[in-house]
């Protein structure tokens, strides 16, 4: 029976719109994998020898202690990014598959995900270093199995958690709370988690506990979905939301563009998938914090951060223009709709998103003025150049987004994926390059000014660029329409 | 209104539509019938410039639709659910499509008034999004969306499908009234021979992409059509 499911997956991949681009993406994704493999195994070395040599601590207990953070953080990140494996279960329900096997397949498939495998890149090298440094073989194996079980347990919990926003909030609060208390030396969670995660190392029998935990979490989500495998459950179909009265009169000043702006705002408010784009934008505000540590503290990195901190929403929402409207693209194409108005509305949204992020990101001043300059320069560049760039690349992104089915049990839940990041790369390296020129010519300040200048230039030329993008959209029209006809791919 | 010349659409080797000549004069209620795969939706999609013709052109009001977008100002269409915006309420949807045709909100409200019966109290003021309506009610929203703004040309692909019997009768009445009162041109396709002969004053039969019958509706038309499709067995 599993063979049949895999067959369906296989077909849906190769018969999806734009297979060629998908293959190119696969290759790029391969590169990204290699990158993560490199980073995580590097991290394993740093974790071991850094802790041993620089802090004079025993690496295994120290890493074990901090694992609790890693796990809670994983839960949060997974919530935002991990896609549930796609099995379009609705058509399967009436076929002679047992419900149990449908759910088993969905859950099993979720194991083979980036978020589980990437951990191997850290724990396998780390384990080998441990063995090489004469840690006990059985201890390390039992430690491995325990960690692996906990990772899988979070994976299955995540499947559950995905339908509950509240749990995410709790996980985030717990994470921040623990970290805060540790930082201010009120309460050190690692002192507790260290013996917990070290126990299987000392006594392999303890590994049974996380294994049990994993089995239980599997059973829990299995039962949850088995119960919910009905067409009318929340997991399978969107809720009948109570309508929020939204007249949005204040937008009328935008003239004809206001019709689209109103729709776009309703799109975001009423569809979980579109709302996620806003949350991603918010999350990216804090992206720079990772880079505020000394080792990354170079101006070029600041430019990189500046683009991302202000451009989170721009990238996560803009990448999927016009896919957000894929469900009713033929309507748009037959209405009395000038492309320009349509594009302008999307442009306004991403520009406003970027503008809002500027004051919100002002807390970076506490780190350094230079950081905030980079953010302002990045913001201007995003508005002037990247806002156009995302709309342009959107013309070639032909993944239909099925807004109506986003809450399906194993459906494609998250709008943010690796592809989004990939398409963002060219939009990020150019400003870094411009900055570098500025530094070569004069100074860092000159670099920031140059980035800003290019942004302003792009903004000044926007009408010209819009005309150009419009043409691309028109040329791509038939292909886009054809691709959007294939839903659920 | 619509002038079609040597129009064809091929997918690979397969010709799905091949029409030498078809003129639909202004004010006509034009009915299109044919079995699945006969090319009805393909023809409508070509008229709406949703797909590219392999050869030939479609002219809508003297304008080649694939070259010039001016036809959009006087054409309204409802082909399938891809012409609806699921996350809007029916009212918001009407304000959107009406607004795009420069109607003020009050004018749209007033224009909706005559369709109250047709909606049968299940569409307006329901505090539901279109995606949560039943298929039949969604269809009502789509149909009214095309009638509301008084465009001279209205294209409806299988408007009778999915509607309950009472609503089908209401729709027939509605379409007849609209056609005679406003002089609109209608392009309608249907599998229901009874309905389409009732509503339309000209019937064209498509078979495997070609026009095989083209005639003005008379008292004999229904019988003749039934015989024709009988022969296809």
Interface residues (C-beta under 8 A of the other chain):
Chain A: X238 X240 X241 X242 X243 X256 X259 X262 X263 X266 X267 X270 X271 X327 X328 X329 X330 X331 X333 X334 X335 X336 X337 X338 X403 X404 X478 X481 X482 X484 X485
Chain B: X48 X49 X50 X51 X52 X69 X72 X73 X75 X76 X77 X79 X80 X82 X83 X84 X85 X86 X87 X88 X89 X92 X96 X97 X99 X100 X101 X127 X128 X129 X131 X132
